[in-house]
Amino acid sequence: MKPPAPAPATAVPPNRDLTAGPAHSLVLALVGSGGDGIALLGDLILAMAARQGLYGVMVQSYGPQIRGGESAAIVRISDREVQYEGDQADVLLCFRLRDLKRFQGSVRLHPGSVALLDREEAGELPDWLGTTQEEPYRFPFARFEDGIEVEGPPKNMLGLGLLCRLLGWPQALAEDALRQRFGDRRERMQANLEALATGLAADGVPSRPAPAGKGRGLFAETGNEAVARGAIAAGLKFFAGYPITPSSEVMETLIEELPATGGRVVQAEDEIAAMGMVLGASFGGVPSMTATSGPGLSLMTEMIGLSSMAELPSIIVDCQRAGPATGMPSRTEQSDLYHAIYGGHGDFPRVVLGVFDVVHAREVMVRAMTLSERFQLPVMVLSDAYIAQRRQIREAETSPRQAATRERWNETSGPARFDLSSAHGVNPFRVPGDVGGTYLAAGIEHNAEGYPTADTATHQLMNEKRFRKLTAIAEETRDAFRTLGEAGATRGLVAWGSSYGLLREWVVAHPEYRIFLPEMLHPFPLEAFTAWRQGLEWTGVLELSFQGQFHRYLSGLTDLRDVKSIARSGGTPLTASELDRYLSEATT
């Protein structure tokens, strides 16, 4: 097997829509309680936008309660591709004012914002929400008897009718979206259509026309759905997992779609069992994967070490959430970086990739599968709650890409399963059942044939062999980063993962900054980063991690004595105004 050819060190350019001026977009904030159908309302708005050829993004925020807790969706629709929901809402639809307090810091208005509130509810908009010069529009969302709220028409469908009036969207568009969603469920459809018509017939609804679409349908999916579909396109054939927020939809999507490609999905009894099944399938020569979040990743750690020691390809998708322990299951954070890069006992190589957005989620799975299969080691893909459960409109996928496959041993291949002479640490993969495919694969240190050994010299040589894979991977992935901004800018920001969506818009209004965003977190593209830093007068590292894990990690790779750490705990994504404030404090 020849060493992989190095890739040229070129940056991926900013997305095409940024070169044509600012997007025309509208931001809707939808707020209610669990059970009000806020997420469904947001999904329908986004689906209707996609059908007209509008781009958009929806992010959700909700508490750990099954019903009755807080629920919000921020939907941004635009005539250009967007991956960030914006800082301020143009329209607020709120079923109960008391629900707003749970989203302080997440929802804000501006002087021209419109608020749609319940007619029967007393009280004013809180000061922290921002000042709007428009009087709230009042509508009877709730039905009361003797001062007690009773069941009435579905609020989310009443709200859908009002929003269609406000946006200038036709009734037929909403009805088609409902039929697409509910199909033959006639009783529910009838109630929804009646509530929709009631909202559409309301008098005096303010107007905030939606941007004009392309006139052709686009496609919407979540980050978790994109991860699953990207893995299928890359050649995934086996998935084992255990449900955990915010990653569960990866498994749910694969349950629906992987069997059609000849693959299988198993819901294991826990995360330890899931990782064991992944390694068992991989041992049999099958491209395999799991998905989890922080607590599940902790349970899988020992077997991830086994994946590296036994040189069994595996992919582990970690949808990060605020931790430690149970933390905040539905809130985003970037605090699993240390665990992904360093977690586990002993020395073992692994690859760590970061996900930028929903579109990139498909693309990154091809690279993950290629690296895992070719180099026979664990590859961790770090998504987060902000990407995982964000729904984004994108161009439809037209050309699925197959990942590279592992080289399989045959009688003419020659070397032992763990032969030490490989220049890049990879040997042909033996599959039990093939002629000559039987060998020992265990977590204990072993010699070239797989037999256990306690010889310290062999242990040293085997570690050298396994870590040569990272050297080869670093050469092959020198292009695994993106840059934003002008090359001559004198201030720099380094970030990773889901901060990309905000930064790709923010940098257009801040031409004094250039930005470096690695897709490959480990091994890190240090050569490209060093070249990018040339000529900078000020640099900061931006992340959602209380202790600044990314900044500390980079400090171990290169000199960052003059580089500022801009870090805070997760919970909510960074906003443009928040970033401006941090940078003002950090650069003065």
N, C-alpha and C positions, 0 to 999 in steps of 0.2 A: 504494500500500500504506500503510495507516494505521499510526501508531505503536502498539505494544501497550499495552493498558490496564494501569496498575500494579495489583499485587495488594496486598491489605491486609497490614499487618505483624503477623501473628498467629503464635504458636508452635504447633507440633504438640504435643499433650499427651502425657504419658507413656503407655506401653501400658496397656491396660485392666486387666491382671491385677495390677498393682501396687497398686491401690486396695482390694483385697480381702484384704490381709494376706499373710504370707509363704507361699511355695510349699512344698509337701511334696515333696521331691526326694531322689534317691539317686544317688551318683556312683560309677561303676565305672572303675577304672584297669586297662587290659589291656596287658601288656608282654611282648614277645618279640623274636625276630629276624626279619629279612626272610625270607619264605618260610613263616613259621608261620601265616599267615592272620589276623593280628591285625586288620587293617582290615576283612576280611570278617566276622569275629566281631562287631566293633563295628557294622557295617552291619546285621547280622541282629538284634542286640539293639534297635537303633533302629527297624527295620522292625516288629518285634514290638510295641514300645511304641506306635508310630503306629497299628497295627491295633486296639489296645485303646482308642484315644482319649487316650493319654498324650502330653504334649509332651516335647521333649528336644533335646539337641544333642550332637554328637560332633566332637571335634577330634583330629587325628592329628599325630604327630611321627615323623619318620623321617630317616635319613641319606641321603647321595648314592649309596650302594651299591645295585646291582640286587638282590642277595640276600646275606643274612648280616649286614647291618648292623642297627642298632637300629630298632625299630618299637614304637610305643605308640599307644594310642587311649584318650582319656578320654571316657566316655559319661555324660551326666547325664540322667536321666529324671525327669519332674515332672508334677504335676497342673495346673500353670499354665505359660504360655509362658515359656521361659527362653532366653537368648542368651549365657550365660556358663557355663563348665563347673565353676566352683567352685574353691576353694582346696585342699580336702582330699578324699581318696577315702574313701568308706565301705567299698568292697570293692576289694582288689587281687588280680588274677589274673596271676601271673607264671610263665612257663614255665622261665626260667633266672635265677637271682639275679644272674649277671654282667651281664645286660642292664640291670639297674636303674641301674647307675652312670651310664649314658648319659643318664639322665633326672633327674639331681639338679637340684632346683629346679622341676621340672615335675610331679613326683608326690610327694605328702605324705599321711601318715596321721594319724588322731586316735586318742584312747584307745579308742574303740569300733569301730575299723575291723577288718574281717575280711581276712586274707590267705590266698589259695589258692596253694600252692606245690607243686613236684614232690617226691614222696616220697623219691626216691633221692638228692636233692641235699643235700649238706652245707652248713652255713653258716647264719648268722643274718641277719635283716634289718638293713641298715645304719642307724646312728644318725641320719644326716641325713634319713631317711625319716619320722621322727616316731615317737612312742611309742604302741604299741597294747597294751592290756591283754588282748587276746584271743590265745590260742595259734593259730599258723598251722594251717590245715587242709592236710594232705598227701595228694596224689593222684598215682598213677603216670602222669604225662603222657608221659614218655619211655620208650622200650624200649631196653635195653642188652644187648649180647652181648660178653663178655670185656672189659667196661669201656668199650666203644665204643658210642655211640648209633647205633642202626639205625632204619630206617623202621618206623613203627608206625601205629596209627590216627591220623587227623588230630587234632592237638592242639586246634585251635580248635573242633572239634566235641565233643571231650571236655569242653572248657571251657564250651561252650554248654549241655551237659547239666547240668553242675554249677551254672551260673548260673541255669538254669531252676528247679532245686531250691531254690536259695538265695532267688530272687525270688518263688517260689510260682506260677510260670507253668506251664500244662499242656503236656504233650508234644505234643499236637495242634497247638498254636500254633507251636511250633518246627518241626514237620514241614511245616506249611503254608508257613512262611517259606522253608524249604529248597526246597520244590517251586516256589515262586514264583521263586526265584533260579536254580535249575539246570534247571528244565523237564524235558526228556526225556533228559537225560544219565544213563541208568540206572545205569551202573557207578559213577559218582562218587556218585550219590544213595544207592546202597546202602551204600557205605563211610561216608558221612556219617551216615546213619540209624543204622547199627550203633554208631558212636562216640557219637552223641547218646544212644542208649539206655544205653550203658555209663556215661556221666556221670550220667544221671538215676538209675541204679540204685545209685549210690555210697551208702555208709552214713555217717551222722554229719555230713552237710553242714550247716553253720551256716545259720541263717535270717535273712534281711534282706528282709522283704516289700516289694514294689514299691508305689508309690502306686497308688490306684484311678484307673482311666481313665474317660473320658466314655461308654464303651460304643459309640462310633461311630468309624469310621476317620478318621485325619488323614493328612497328606501330608508326605513328607520329601524334601528336595533339598539339594544343595550350593550354595554361593554362586556357583560358576561356572555350574552348571545354571540358577540363577535369573537370572543376567545374560543368558544365551543366550535363555531363554524370555521374559524381559522385553523383549529386543530384538525378538524375533519378534512379540510382541503389539503393540509400538510401530510396526511396519511395516517392519522390516529386510528387505531383498531381496537383499543381497550381502554376503558375508564373505570376506575373504582373510586368512590368518594363517600362522604358522610355529610349530611346537610349542615351548613353553618352560615349565618349571616356574616358578610354580604356576598358569599360565593355560590349560594345554592342554585342559582339559575344556570350556572355552567352545567351542572349535572342534569338539571331539568331539560335544558335544550338538547343535550346529548342523548338523553333517554328518548326524545322524540325523533332525532335526526341521525344519530350514529348507526342504528341498525340497518338503515337503508343502504349504507355503504359496506355492509358486511361486518361492522364492528359490534362490540358488546359493552353494556354498561352494567355495573353491579353497585347497588347501595350497600355498603359494608356496615357492620355493627358499630364501628368506631373508626377514627382516623388511623390508628395503628394498623388495624386489619386492612384498611383501604390501601395503605402504602405497601403492605406485604403482598397484596394481590397484584398491585402494579409491578412489583419486582418479579413476582412469579410469572406474570404474562411476558414481561421483558426477557426473562431467562429463556422463555420458549420462542424468542425471536419476534415478538409482537410489539410494535410501537405503542407505548402505554403512558398514561397520565392520570393525575389526580388534581383536585382543586380544593382549597380550604381557606381559612383565615388564621390569625395569630394563634389562638389556643390550639387549633388543630395542627398547625405547623410545629408547635412545641412537642406534641405527641408523636409526630412523624420523624423527629430529628434523628433518632438512633438508626432508623431504617434508611434515611437519606445517606448516612455514613456507610451503610451496607451497600447502597447503590454505587458509591464511589469506590469502595474497597473491592467489591466483586466485579466492578466495571460493567454494571448493568444500566443501560440507558433508561432514564426516567425524566418526566416533566412534572414539576410541582408548581401550580399556579396559586399564589397567595394574594387574596384580595384583602389588603390591609385595613384594619379598623383600629380605633383608638383603644389603647391598652394601658397598663398590663392586665393580666388575668382576664376577667370578663370585660372589663373596661366599658366602652360604649359601643355596643354591637353594630349600631346603624350609622355611626359617625366615622368620618374618614381620618386617616393619619398616614404618615410616612415613617413610622417608627419600627418597622420590622427589618430595616436595612442591616443592622448589626447581626441579627439572627440569621438572615439569609447568607451573608458573607462569611460570618465567623462561627455560626451556631454548630455545635457538635463537639464531641471529644476527639482528640487526636488531630492529625493533619490530614485533611482530605480535600482534593480539588472539587470545585463545583463552579458552574456558570450562573451569573445572576443578571437578568434582563429587566428593564423597566418599561412600563406601558405609558405612552403619551396620551392617548385618547381612544375613542371607540373605533375610529378608522384604523389606527395603528394596532389595535388589539388583534385584528386578523393577521396583519403583516408580521407581528412579532412572533406569532405561533409558528410560522414557517421557519424563522431563524432558530427558534427554540428546538423544534423537532430536528432540524438539520444538525445542529451542534450536539444534541443529545445522542442521536443515532450514529453519527460519524465518529464521535470521540468517546462514546460509551461511558457517560458520566451523568450525574444529576444536573438538570437545568432548572433553576427557579425563575419564575416569571412574576414580578411584583406589580400587581395592579393595586387598586384601592377602592374604597366604597364610593368615592366620587366618580370614578370611571365605571366601576362594575355595574352600578344600578342607574347610571345616567343613560337616557335614551337620546340618540343623536340621529339626525337625518343625514344621509350620505348618498353618494352615487352608488347605484347597484353594482354588486360584484359580478364581473363578467368572465374573468379568467382565473379560476382557482389554480394555485401553484402547489405542486408536490414537493415536499422536502426531500433532501438527500437521504439515502438509506445507509444502514450499516453494511460494511463489507463482511460477507459470510465466508467461513472457512470451507475449503474443500480439500480433497486429498492431495492436491498439488500446491496448497498454500504453504505447507512446510512448517512454520514456527509453532511453538507451543502456545497455549491459550494466553499466557501472561509472559511471553518472551520479552526479555529485558533489552534487546538490541534495537527495538523500534525507535527511530529518530524522533518521533512525535508521540510516543507512548501508547499507540493504538495497535492492537493485533486483530486479525480476522476473528469474527465472532462465531463461536461454535454453538450450535443449537442441538440439544438432546433430541434424538430421533433421526437426525441426519447421519449418514455414514461417517463414523469417526467423531461424532459431535459430543459424545459423553465426556464430561470432565468434572472436577470438583470446583464448586463455586460457593465460597463461604465467607463469613465476615472475619475469620481469623487470618492473620498474616500467612502468606503462602509462597511457595516457590513458583517457578515458571509453569509447572504443570498443575498448579492449584493445591498441592499437598501442604498441610500445615507445617509451619516452621517457626522456631523461636530464635533463629540465627539473626543477630543484630546487623551484620553486614548485608544480609539479604533484605532486611527491613529498610535499610538506608537506600539500597538500590531500587527497591520497589516504590518507595516514596518518590525518588527521582524520576522513575518511569511515569508514574501517575501524574506528577506535576508538569512533565514535559507537554502534556496535553494543553495546559493553559498557555504555554508559550506559543504553541501552534495556533491556538484559538485567537490569541491576541493579534497575531500576524494576519489571520484571515478576517478579522472583524475591525480593522483599523478605520473603516468607514461607518461604524455603528454609533453615530452621534448626529445631532442636528445643531445648526447655528441659526440665530435670528439677529437682525439688525445689520448695520453697515460695518464693514471690516475696519474702517478708520475710526470708529467710535472709541473714546478714551476711557469709558467706564464699562465694567463688565459684571454680569451676573451669571452664576453657575447654578443650575437647578436640575431636577430630574422628575420623571413621572408626570403626574396630572397637572403640575404647574404650567406645563406647556400651553394649554388652552388659553389661560390668562395672558401669559407672556407674549404669545404671538400677536395679540392685539395691542397689548400695552406698549410694546417696543416701537410700534408705528408712531405713537405720540411722544416717544422719548428717544429721539435719534442719537442722543449722546451715549446710549447704551448698546452693547452687543451681548449676546447671550449664548452660552454653551450648554447643551442638554445631551448627556450621554444616553443612548439606548442600552449599551453594554456597560453595566455597572461593575461587573467583575468577570474577567480581568478588564480593568479600566483603560480606555484609549488615551494613555498618558502622553504619547507622542503628539497626537492631535491637540490635546488640551494645552500642552506646553507651547505649541505653535500659535494657538488661538490667543494665549495670554500676552503675546508680544505687543508692546506699545501701550498697555493699559496703565492708567494712572490710579485707578481705584477698582477693587474687585470685591464682590460679596457672594456668599453661598446661601441660597434661599431654600428653605425646606419646612415641612410640617413635622417637626421632631423637637421635643422640649430640650434635649441635651445636644442638639446639633449633630446627629449621627453622621450625616453626609460630609459635613465640614471636617469632623474628626477623622473620618475615613480617608478623605483626600489629604489631610495633614500627614498621614502615615505614608503617603505615596510621593509627595513632593512638598516643597517649602511653601507654606501658606501663612507665614508670620505676619504679612501685611494684608491678609485677606479677612474681611469681616464676616462673621456668622450672623445670619438673619434667620432666626428659628423661633418657632412657637409650637405649642401643643396643637394637635388636630382638633377635630370636632366640626369645624366649618372650614371650607376652602379659603385660601387667601383671596382678597378682593383687590381691585386696582387702587382704590383709595387707601386701603390699608398698606399696600406695598409702597405707595407714594410717601406715606407717613413714616414707615420704617426707614426708607432710604433718606428722607430728609433728616432724620435723627442720626443715621449712621454716617452721613457724609458731611456733617457740620461740626 
